[in-house]
Amino acid sequence: KRLLELDGKHGILHIRDEIHAQKSHSLDMYFHFSERCNPIQVSEHRFEINVDGGYKVVLELDSKLAADLRTGHNSPEGGWVSRGYHQRIPVTLIAAKGRIEGHCIFKSRVLIGSC
């Protein structure tokens, strides 16, 4: 179950993922970006996303997730955008991985505006 909560006053989008499982499972979570965005990993769980026009947002992932940047991968498929038939442009995505067992909550947030 995913809950998104926007705190407009402080410019924060809270992301809460709640998962219930009876056994241990691996978790893959992807954040896809437009070709107009340039995500940069600044620490293990923090990414700055520069958008054309000088705008910037920050994604802070839950500390229980390990993440990296990928661009235009075929295996596993991801990191592409198509704006027309038979057109494919490589873009960057953030791939986050984790392990769950039983009840687990992941809390991440997007800082919007003055980061």
Buried (B, 14 or more C-beta within 10 A) or exposed (E): EEEEEEEEEEBBBEBBBEBEEEEEEEBEBEBEBEEEBBBEBEEEBBBBBBBEEEEBBBBBBBEBBEBEBBEBEEEEEBBBBEEEEEEEEEBBBBBBEBEBEEEBEBBBBBBBEEE
